[in-house]
């Protein structure tokens, strides 16, 4: 099969989006209210960018994929988040002006806020869930390979956002709109794209701008940590004002970097604590993971049935995820019976249940089990993990479709990159990384390691769950040589 | 063209195998660990073992997200620990070392022992 290049299909997508789009005239700045960030204003050229179909599409992309099935008020979307990131990026710029007014120009502000507006335009339906699926597509893997150092570890949506901004049609539109109609100073649009991925920066002195969008304490984190906590009802906070008082730009360093005064270091710790708490309580909540499996099952059914489509799309290419919305996926119209059945289950919140709970707490002698390490390594190997699921389905005599049997290994979070890159400065001018006074990253890793939990999910019913638990436990022993203790079964709460 | 040999080991096997040659306790300084692996990766004799780690040109040191995840995952699986209350040293227990030697080094990386010992030596010197 020939793989069409990612930039080429992105260009087609951009053209299609702009083909029937007519920009409306925006003469004055607009005020937009936000429950977290209050009342914020956006310049006319920014309103034009926000009005673009690429950004408006984000109104229909859930910020926290399917978490609202567990946290009912977590219905925030990527559009709200985008406005939040833009607002926070603007506030950081304002703070930096106090320390480096010569560097923090109006042009820099336009660039940084534009990058914030576009940073998520490559997000597919259900955000991170799409990312996980898209990451396996050949054209995405190929593009990564073809661009070593640029996209090695970038999330697929960052890659797509970058490519949209880099596409010739998008660039031409931006030049007409921002420079031609709105009189913005001549800005480097390529640099906006580079800021989104924080890589490939041609001008090293611009690193500080990229750090505002994609850095150790960027506007993205500062928004999503507050927003996801607020809308889910979790009491996790960040003192944004304190952060803004302590962040500054060292214009003398090379490259120029954002730094934080010691007095504001606590806000950086709050960012890391917030991240680990949100993962633990929301993103990796067992019911959220089970709901994600229900949706992933729908995509696996599509993959296994060449005749099935969503709005005429096979959903086997990254670009398909930019053309369709969450409503398209969950609509029952014109869908085959098998897909309708799984969609209906999702809509009725008829979710899979735990059969086994797998963690260092439920594995016998984890510290000496190489098999347990090898099993956990499957988190980096989606194909290997699917093969193991297929073996489990076979061990269950194919009584249950593979779409109903899941082995879930949540991806491990890291903290040392952020803690090492975040620079704090004491009153005497001495600099150190956030992790130097105390290894906050290792402390959080220890916390994370104790909380990390994997699951085997299966259909509801005491008998089914017990059967799957037994077969899965036997399979793990046969394949990886580690045994599970009673806790693995008890914590699944099969009643 | 150089023939690509199918690998029977994973990047996490390589990192775990280094523990056999490292002292029981060693510094968990990510700057030194990532910088050393990034440097050795460029040397022809270690490329085969370390080529899966892609490094981002972060300031102040090159950082491999995969290496970061592996070190954390090894802690999740209890083969590696960080010492409370300072958390500034990694610790690998004698039992874990023995299990790694038998289950990884001797089974999956037997032919690479010399190279691994050299990498661990460089790492030890850096830490």
Interface residues (C-beta under 8 A of the other chain):
Chain A: X148 X149 X152 X153 X199 X207 X255 X257 X360 X366 X367 X368 X369 X370 X371 X372 X373 X374 X376 X377 X379 X380 X411 X412 X413 X414 X416 X417 X420 X421 X433 X435 X438 X439 X441 X442 X443 X445 X446 X448 X449 X452
Chain B: X10 X12 X16 X28 X30 X31 X54 X56 X57 X58 X59 X60 X61 X63 X65 X66 X68 X69 X71 X72 X73 X74 X75 X76 X77 X78 X79 X81 X82 X84 X86 X87 X88 X93 X95 X96 X98 X99 X100 X103 X104
